[in-house]
Amino acid sequence: NDGHLVPDSEAENIFNPFYRLKETENQLGSGIGLSLAHSLTEFHRGKLFYRQTPDGLNQFVLMLPEQQEDSYRIAAGNEKEKAEMVTLAETGKPVVLIVEDQDDMRHFIARELAETYQVLEAENGKVALDLVRKNTVNLIISDVMMPIMDGFELCNEVKNDVNVSHIPFILLTAQHNLQSRLKGLNTGADAYMEKPFSIELLTAQVSNLLKSRELLNKTYLEKPLAPVASLAISPVDDIFLRKLNDYLEENLSNEALSVEMLADTMGMSTSSLYRKVKGLSGLSPNDFIRIARLKKAILLMQNGENRINEIAFQVGFSSPAYFSTCFQKQYGKTPSEYLRQAGTKN
């Protein structure tokens, strides 16, 4: 028996997320503990249900199969490091970081998102900041009220750090007032949701923010004249991209232009540069350089001052043949075909 007796009329509701009995509305808790337990039980092919005992007490019954259908063995001893593991990069799924100090709430959100996304968890902003600076993270969901570092501080740190400022940020809060909402948006949050929230709405918000980023990337990649600045969604990103573009403009003719040279100019490690460029454009730094060469080539082709073979060398390709191959792979037509369709003579 744990807490108030559950009325017969409420027995079917107690496993619903955020449901609370009237007698417990003012008690500490989020109303998702039973829902989470029920979901985990079903995940393990078990059953969790409520019933009243003959003497009028609450009783929760948990039933689990002795053998799971899908089980695995963890390698022990020296073999542990050799155990097959799936890394974040190998899953192919976007990585979502959930920051929440209430374990049951954090696990509940993670459980709901785990089928579609790779999920990382942190119990406060400080832990989250360390994770986001060391891992590829595509989106952050953070509570506001947390110890050590709250959601507002975390959002401000992320949005002002050039290494991670591109990451979409969703703030969750139980503070239902305009001042709190404005504070969240002023720190750079991309979305702001009030508790209790619908998990379906949160999932849709995550999906929409990630799709918006994908659309920006697709537009930049597929439209030859789309400028690099179109990838920026924050002032910090805009400054970063302009500096990156200026350096590329000056050095595209250098066939030996490398990721290391780019990272040194931007004051970043190669791994940090990779995460930043990948997060902003969906491209590796090498692919980003190649696309920059092609876009510059199109501008030169349209000016009509040089022949295509000359332009290939001007933008850093090792040969006109390789330039033509890259161009056709990217835009579905040869440079000459592109010019003819654009109505430009060369």
C-alpha positions, -999 to +999 in steps of 0.1 A: +000+000+000+016+033-011-003+065-007-040+072-010-064+044-020-071+046-057-108+050-065-123+024-089-132+052-113-096+063-115-079+029-118-077+031-156-060+065-155-031+060-131-007+047-158-013+078-180+016+103-182+013+133-158-019+119-142-022+128-105-049+119-080-066+150-065-052+141-031-016+142-044-017+172-066+003+193-041+029+166-034+064+164-049+065+145-081+058+148-118+031+122-124+050+100-148+066+073-125+038+048-130+037+056-167+074+050-171+073+018-151+044+005-172+062+014-205+094-004-193+074-034-182+058-037-217+092-033-232+103-064-214+072-083-225+057-081-190+026-068-173+021-042-146-014-036-133-032-022-102-059-039-080-074-035-046-069-062-020-099-076-003-090-056+028-090-024+009-053-017+002-035-007-030-016-034-048+006-032-078+014-064-095+045-067-117+049-098-139+080-104-160+090-135-182+120-155-169+136-154-203+136-124-226+131-130-263+159-106-271+188-110-247+225-103-249+256-111-230+280-085-218+316-095-223+337-097-192+373-091-182+397-083-210+371-090-236+349-061-224+366-036-247+362-059-276+325-062-272+305-051-302+291-016-296+270+008-317+284+043-315+265+075-319+279+081-353+272+046-366+235+046-358+227+072-384+200+087-361+201+123-350+214+127-315+191+144-289+205+154-255+179+155-227+188+177-197+165+172-166+173+167-129+142+146-122+152+111-131+117+098-139+109+127-162+143+124-180+139+087-185+104+091-197+113+116-224+143+095-234+121+064-237+097+082-259+124+095-282+147+065-283+130+047-312+136+077-336+167+093-321+199+084-304+195+098-269+220+112-244+210+122-209+223+147-183+211+156-149+221+193-150+235+219-173+271+215-163+271+178-172+252+186-204+277+212-214+306+187-211+286+162-232+277+186-259+313+197-263+326+162-267+299+145-287+280+152-319+246+165-307+218+176-331+193+190-306+190+198-269+159+195-247+164+211-213+144+218-182+148+253-167+149+246-130+180+225-122+208+226-096+244+236-104+236+251-138+200+258-149+184+257-183+187+294-190+224+293-182+230+262-203+211+277-232+232+310-229+264+290-228+255+269-258+243+297-280+274+318-273+299+291-279+309+290-315+316+253-313+280+244-305+259+275-312+242+259-342+224+232-321+186+238-318+175+242-282+141+235-266+134+248-231+109+231-208+095+249-177+068+248-151+069+286-149+038+298-167+045+335-171+055+358-199+087+370-182+100+334-180+091+328-217+109+360-228+140+351-207+141+318-224+138+332-259+163+360-251+189+334-242+186+320-278+162+291-273+146+279-305+114+267-288+098+270-253+073+245-239+054+247-206+050+217-182+029+196-182+033+191-219+021+166-245+048+142-254+033+141-290+038+179-291+073+177-279+081+150-304+066+171-332+087+201-321+119+181-322+110+168-356+102+202-370+134+218-357+156+191-372+137+192-405+142+230-407+179+225-404+178+197-430+159+221-454+186+248-449+213+223-457+194+209-488+188+244-501+225+254-498+236+221-513+213+219-543+210+256-553+243+267-569+239+304-560+227+299-524+252+318-502+269+302-472+253+328-449+220+311-456+231+283-432+233+307-402+205+306-376+223+327-350+246+357-349+275+335-337+270+312-366+268+341-390+301+354-379+317+319-380+304+313-416+315+347-429+350+341-416+351+306-430+338+318-464+363+347-465+392+323-460+379+299-486+375+327-511+411+337-507+424+301-509+402+281-532+428+283-560+452+264-537+448+227-546+465+217-513+439+235-492+432+212-463+409+207-433+439+212-411+446+246-426+409+255-422+408+244-386+440+264-378+425+296-393+392+291-374+411+285-341+396+250-337+407+214-335+400+193-366+374+173-346+356+205-334+357+219-369+342+186-382+313+187-357+307+224-364+307+222-402+287+190-401+261+205-377+257+236-398+257+222-433+253+184-430+287+182-449+321+171-438+348+198-440+363+182-471+329+181-489+322+217-477+354+228-494+345+210-526+310+226-527+326+260-521+349+254-551+319+244-573+299+274-563+328+298-570+332+280-604+296+287-613+301+324-606+332+326-628+314+306-655+285+331-656+309+360-658+322+345-690+357+358-687+375+325-687+371+291-703+358+261-683+392+244-683+408+275-669+381+279-642+387+243-630+423+252-621+413+286-607+390+270-581+416+244-571+407+212-590+436+191-601+422+187-636+393+198-658+381+162-660+379+158-623+361+192-621+336+181-646+330+148-627+324+166-594+302+191-611+280+165-628+278+145-596+266+175-576+243+192-601+233+164-625+248+181-656+282+189-670+295+225-667+288+230-704+252+218-701+247+240-671+259+271-691+237+263-720+206+259-698+215+291-680+217+309-713+253+318-708+279+315-736+315+305-728 
